[in-house]
């Protein structure tokens, strides 16, 4: 892991743009270790000699979609992945940004988007966490671009605070959405901002304010699967659970004005 970065410059970039790009955060060796760990977990479902993680993913999807989903659900507990989320350099950078001595793990997981593009979310902010503010880590294991799909951000959206979110799907009125937790802003909000499709190399990471509007853009290449490490670093600020005995651990994302949550 390359930690030869200027923290002040990165923090300034986050404040101005809502996010920063940390190039070469993970080395080729780091990526290989993570990929191999995910691959071996898939081999436990159906052992064979396949050594390509993307091909193995599609093999398991065809073999048993439910077990593929179980692999996804359990991946966030994989120690070979988690060790990369909490390196001192990353933790210190986020602590300095929030001016806090305490950080919590918000929601570590992997994002997996294949060529079916079934699970793309509409534009949203990072909500339903313990604190109103957090920092999103988004680090792809494979290059993201127009062919493979990637992350889109909405320019300057972080400067207007938090928008109201809804569970009502913007286009599917009768068909059930893929998750009951589908949360996003109204399309009239996202249309006010310029959408930027980021192209991020494998091993490079994005650190983004939780107030940045973002979404995924689709995979165009058949047989490609986008696997991304994500975490939400949550500071000891604007955390109602430790100030209000009646507050739930995570803040509801509907019916709550995030902008009015006090420190």
Buried (B, 14 or more C-beta within 10 A) or exposed (E): BEEEBEEEEBBEBBEEBBBBBBEBBBEEEBBEBBBEBBBBBBBEBEEEEBEEBBEBBBBBBEEEEEBBEBBBEEBBEBEBBBEBBEEEBBEEBBBEBBEBEEBBBBBBBBBBBBBEBEBBBBBBBBBBBBBBBBBBBBBBBBBBBEEBBBBBBBBBBBBEEBBEBBEEBBEEEEEEEEEEEBBBBBEEBBEEBEBBBBBBEBBBBBBBBBBBBBBBBBBEEEEBBBBBBBBBBBBBBBBBBEEEEEBEEBBEBEEBEBEEBEE
